[in-house]
Amino acid sequence: MGFNCGIVGLPNVGKSTLFNALTATAAAQAANYPFCTIEPNVGRVAVPDPRLEVLGEIGKSVKIVPTSLEFVDIAGLVRGASKGEGLGNQFLANIREVDAIIHVLRCFEDSDITHVEGSIDPLRDIEVVETELMLSDLESLERRLTQAQKRARGGDKESIAAIAIMEPLVAALQEGKPARTAIPPGEEEAVRRLQLLTSKPVLYVCNVEEASAASGNAFSERVRTWAAEQGAPTIVVSAAIEAEVSQLPPEDRREFLDGLGLTQSGLDKVIRAGYDLLELVTYFTCGPKETHAWTITKGTRAPQAAAVIHKDFERGFIACETIAYDDYVACRGEQGAKEAGKMRVEGKAYVVKDGDVLLFRFNV
């Protein structure tokens, strides 16, 4: 299991350049004209995790398998997309399929690269995209609400429950607020099934010029301040730098980043922010054959975590031998952890934690 993030934004903000850099492919054509990305491009990327190498060395593993995540490069949106302008209908349909939104914003000046709105203003660009998404959600919800209200008059209990969920969402959208600001407590799963565009978590990525990659610039600072007020995360990257990094041999990337004053690559930033956004954690399995990283959502219990490996593991789950990552490393492996009393046997109710090294017992 990984996670699925749609890269969205106005045309010519650097979406496809970032996608190409993140996936280290040329699958998405990066060009200086609107709609150069016609079909959503999908790339799966290994999640870098230094813990994997450490575990693999201790476990003398032949193979190391990272977990992965998925990026979807979606065609640029313009004003009127909710009414079908540009590639609006296709854009909106594609974005409904992703788990989270990475909203790329142009935060750099460059007279050689046109901007569909004619000037550089990332907050205006946010408003353009958010407005189109909200208009689409509002149209969809109002139609569903009307239908539910008709059925509720006949005493349909499901419709009555649906109305209680939809009414606050409609009210928020009518006030110009995204649906995520009005999700009734405890109804997150029900709202997710509505596939609303503005109920998805958003990460704002400020694409800056190379000189501002380390500390950002005035444009990215405006975005950071605004996003903080909305409770949304923001990161600063230079898609141009990421494009260069992706072409370097792995052993040269650290030196290149150090020379630019960067402590980590844009990919690492996006992954960390994406994990936080979707509330994901990683657990490990470790042995002579392989050390493997697996991604689950926070709060996942042991049987469901086992299902990520194979459904039979959940069906026949008995227990899981559990060692915290720090204990596994300090004790130099499973045997040392057992001897030090650091290995626990957990049952079906156990909530798996980030960094757990697990061995599942099952019977099918």
C-alpha positions in Angstrom: 0.0 0.0 0.0 1.2 3.5 -0.8 -0.8 6.6 -1.3 -2.2 8.3 -4.3 -1.6 12.1 -4.8 -2.9 14.1 -7.7 -0.6 16.9 -8.8 -2.9 19.8 -9.8 -2.7 23.5 -10.6 -3.0 26.0 -13.4 -1.2 25.5 -16.7 2.5 26.3 -16.8 3.1 26.3 -13.0 5.6 23.4 -13.1 3.3 20.4 -12.5 4.8 18.1 -15.2 8.3 19.2 -14.5 7.8 18.3 -10.8 6.1 15.0 -11.8 9.0 14.1 -14.1 11.5 14.9 -11.4 9.7 12.9 -8.8 9.3 9.9 -10.9 12.6 10.3 -12.7 10.9 9.7 -16.0 9.9 11.7 -19.1 6.4 10.2 -19.0 4.7 13.6 -18.7 5.6 16.1 -21.5 6.8 19.4 -19.9 6.2 22.2 -22.4 5.5 25.9 -22.4 1.8 25.8 -23.4 -1.4 25.0 -21.7 -2.8 21.4 -21.6 0.4 19.7 -22.7 -0.7 17.0 -20.2 -3.8 15.6 -21.8 -4.1 12.3 -20.1 -3.2 11.8 -16.4 0.2 10.4 -16.1 0.8 8.0 -13.3 4.2 7.2 -11.7 5.0 5.0 -8.8 8.0 6.1 -6.7 10.0 4.2 -4.0 9.7 5.9 -0.6 13.2 6.6 0.7 13.6 5.4 4.3 17.1 5.2 5.9 15.7 2.7 8.4 15.5 0.1 5.6 19.2 -0.1 5.0 19.9 -0.4 8.7 17.4 -3.3 9.1 18.7 -5.0 6.0 22.2 -4.9 7.3 21.2 -6.3 10.7 19.0 -9.0 9.1 21.6 -9.8 6.5 18.8 -9.5 3.9 19.5 -10.5 0.3 16.9 -8.0 -0.9 15.6 -4.6 0.3 12.1 -3.6 -0.8 10.9 -0.1 -0.1 7.2 0.8 0.0 6.0 3.0 -2.8 3.6 5.9 -3.5 1.8 7.0 -6.6 1.8 10.4 -8.2 -0.8 11.4 -10.8 0.0 14.3 -13.1 -3.4 15.9 -14.0 -4.0 18.3 -16.8 -4.0 22.0 -16.0 -7.2 23.7 -14.9 -8.5 27.2 -16.0 -11.4 29.4 -15.0 -14.7 27.9 -16.0 -13.5 24.3 -15.6 -16.6 23.5 -13.5 -18.7 24.4 -16.6 -16.5 22.4 -18.9 -14.0 25.1 -20.0 -10.6 23.9 -21.2 -10.2 20.3 -20.1 -12.4 21.0 -17.1 -14.7 17.9 -17.0 -11.7 15.6 -17.5 -9.7 17.4 -14.9 -12.5 17.1 -12.3 -13.1 13.5 -13.1 -9.4 12.6 -12.7 -9.1 14.5 -9.4 -12.0 12.5 -7.9 -9.9 9.4 -8.1 -7.0 10.5 -5.9 -6.6 10.4 -2.1 -4.9 13.8 -1.7 -4.2 16.9 -3.7 -0.7 18.3 -4.3 -1.5 21.9 -5.5 1.5 23.2 -7.3 1.8 27.0 -7.3 4.1 29.1 -9.5 6.1 31.3 -7.1 8.8 32.5 -9.5 9.2 35.2 -12.2 10.2 34.2 -15.7 9.4 36.2 -18.8 10.1 33.2 -21.0 7.3 31.1 -19.4 3.8 32.4 -19.9 1.2 32.4 -17.1 -2.4 31.7 -18.1 -3.6 34.5 -15.8 -1.1 37.0 -17.1 0.8 37.6 -13.9 2.4 35.9 -10.9 0.0 35.7 -7.9 -0.1 32.3 -6.2 -3.0 33.3 -3.8 -5.1 34.3 -6.8 -4.2 31.0 -8.4 -5.3 29.1 -5.3 -8.7 30.9 -5.5 -9.1 30.1 -9.2 -8.6 26.4 -8.6 -10.5 26.2 -5.3 -13.5 28.1 -6.7 -13.8 25.7 -9.6 -13.6 22.7 -7.3 -16.1 24.2 -4.9 -18.6 25.0 -7.7 -18.4 21.4 -9.0 -18.9 20.0 -5.5 -21.8 22.4 -4.8 -23.6 21.4 -8.0 -23.1 17.7 -7.2 -24.2 18.0 -3.6 -27.3 20.1 -4.2 -28.5 17.6 -6.7 -28.0 14.7 -4.2 -29.5 16.7 -1.4 -32.7 17.4 -3.3 -33.0 13.7 -4.1 -32.4 12.7 -0.5 -35.0 15.2 0.8 -37.6 13.7 -1.5 -36.9 10.2 -0.2 -36.8 11.4 3.4 -40.4 12.6 3.2 -41.3 9.0 2.8 -39.4 8.1 6.0 -36.3 6.7 4.4 -33.8 6.4 7.2 -30.7 6.3 5.0 -31.8 9.5 3.3 -32.5 11.2 6.6 -28.9 10.3 7.8 -27.5 11.5 4.4 -29.2 14.9 4.7 -27.6 15.4 8.2 -24.2 14.9 6.6 -24.8 16.9 3.4 -26.5 20.0 4.7 -23.5 21.4 6.6 -21.3 20.7 3.5 -23.7 22.5 1.2 -23.8 25.5 3.6 -20.0 25.7 3.7 -19.7 25.5 -0.1 -22.4 28.2 -0.5 -20.3 30.4 1.8 -17.2 29.8 -0.4 -15.6 27.4 2.0 -14.3 23.9 0.9 -16.2 20.9 2.1 -13.2 19.8 4.3 -14.0 22.6 6.7 -17.5 21.3 7.5 -17.2 17.5 7.8 -19.4 16.4 10.7 -17.4 14.7 13.5 -17.2 10.9 13.0 -18.5 11.1 9.4 -15.2 11.2 7.6 -15.8 7.9 5.9 -19.3 8.8 4.8 -18.0 12.1 3.3 -15.1 10.3 1.6 -17.7 8.1 -0.2 -19.3 11.3 -1.6 -16.0 11.8 -3.6 -16.1 15.6 -3.1 -13.1 17.4 -4.6 -12.8 19.9 -1.7 -13.0 17.3 1.0 -9.6 15.9 0.1 -6.6 17.0 2.1 -4.3 19.5 0.3 -0.6 20.1 0.3 0.5 23.4 -1.3 3.8 23.1 -3.1 5.5 26.5 -3.9 7.6 26.1 -7.0 10.3 28.7 -6.7 13.4 29.7 -8.7 16.7 27.9 -7.9 18.1 30.7 -5.7 15.1 30.5 -3.4 14.9 26.7 -3.0 16.5 26.7 0.5 14.5 29.5 2.2 11.6 30.4 -0.2 10.7 33.9 -1.4 8.1 36.6 -0.9 5.6 34.6 -3.0 6.0 31.4 -1.1 5.8 33.2 2.2 2.4 34.7 1.3 1.3 31.1 0.5 2.7 29.8 3.8 0.9 32.4 5.9 -2.4 31.9 4.1 -2.2 28.1 4.2 -1.4 28.2 7.9 -4.6 30.0 8.5 -6.5 27.2 6.7 -4.6 24.5 8.6 -3.0 23.3 5.5 0.7 22.3 5.0 3.1 24.1 2.6 6.5 23.1 1.3 8.9 24.9 -1.0 10.6 23.2 -3.9 12.4 24.1 -7.1 11.1 21.8 -9.8 14.1 22.9 -11.9 16.5 21.7 -9.2 14.6 18.4 -8.8 14.8 17.8 -12.5 18.6 18.1 -12.2 18.8 15.9 -9.1 16.7 13.2 -10.8 19.3 12.9 -13.5 22.3 12.5 -11.2 23.7 9.2 -10.0 22.5 8.5 -6.4 26.0 8.9 -5.0 26.3 12.4 -6.4 22.9 13.8 -5.2 23.9 14.6 -1.6 26.9 16.7 -2.7 24.8 18.5 -5.2 22.1 19.4 -2.6 24.7 20.4 -0.1 26.2 22.8 -2.6 22.7 24.5 -2.8 22.2 24.6 0.9 19.5 22.0 0.8 19.3 19.4 3.6 16.9 17.1 1.6 15.5 16.7 -1.9 12.1 17.9 -2.9 11.0 14.3 -3.2 11.7 13.7 0.5 9.8 16.9 1.4 6.8 15.8 -0.6 6.8 12.3 0.9 7.1 13.5 4.4 4.3 16.0 3.9 2.2 13.5 2.1 2.6 10.9 4.9 1.5 13.6 7.4 -1.4 14.6 5.1 -2.8 11.1 4.8 -1.8 10.0 8.3 0.3 7.2 7.1 2.9 5.1 9.0 5.4 2.5 7.9 6.1 -0.9 9.5 8.7 -3.5 8.5 9.2 -7.2 8.0 12.8 -8.3 8.2 14.6 -11.6 7.5 17.4 -13.2 5.5 15.4 -13.2 2.2 14.3 -9.6 2.4 13.7 -6.5 4.4 10.4 -4.9 3.3 8.6 -1.7 4.2 4.8 -1.5 4.3 2.6 1.5 4.5 -0.7 1.7 6.5 -2.8 4.4 7.9 -2.4 5.5 11.5 -4.7 3.5 13.8 -4.6 0.3 11.7 -4.9 -2.8 13.8 -2.6 -5.8 13.4 -4.9 -8.1 11.3 -5.6 -5.2 8.8 -1.9 -4.4 8.7 -1.2 -8.0 7.9 -3.7 -7.8 5.0 -1.4 -5.4 3.2 1.0 -8.3 2.7 -1.7 -10.8 1.9 -5.4 -11.1 2.6 -4.8 -14.6 4.0 -2.7 -13.1 6.7 -5.7 -11.2 8.0 -8.1 -14.1 7.6 -6.0 -16.5 9.5 -4.4 -14.0 11.9 -3.3 -15.4 15.3 -0.8 -12.9 16.6 2.2 -10.8 15.7 5.7 -10.7 17.2 6.5 -7.0 17.6 9.7 -5.2 18.1 10.1 -1.4 18.0 12.6 -0.2 15.4 14.9 1.4 18.0 14.9 -1.8 20.1 15.6 -4.0 17.0 18.6 -1.8 16.1 19.9 -1.5 19.7 19.6 -5.3 20.2 21.1 -6.0 16.8 18.1 -8.0 15.6 15.3 -10.4 16.5 17.3 -12.8 18.7 18.9 -10.0 20.7 15.5 -8.3 21.2 14.0 -11.6 22.4 16.8 -12.0 24.9 16.5 -8.5 26.2 12.7 -8.9 26.6 12.0 -6.3 23.9 9.9 -8.5 21.7 6.1 -8.6 22.4 3.4 -10.9 21.2 0.4 -8.7 20.2 -3.1 -9.8 19.4 -5.9 -8.6 17.1 -6.5 -5.4 19.0 -3.0 -4.1 18.7 -2.6 -0.8 16.8 0.6 -1.0 14.7 3.0 1.9 15.2 5.4 3.6 12.9 8.7 1.7 12.8 7.4 -1.6 14.2 9.2 -4.7 13.0 6.6 -7.4 12.7 6.4 -11.2 12.2 2.8 -12.4 11.7 1.6 -15.7 13.0 -1.4 -17.0 11.0 -3.2 -20.2 10.1 -5.3 -20.7 6.9 
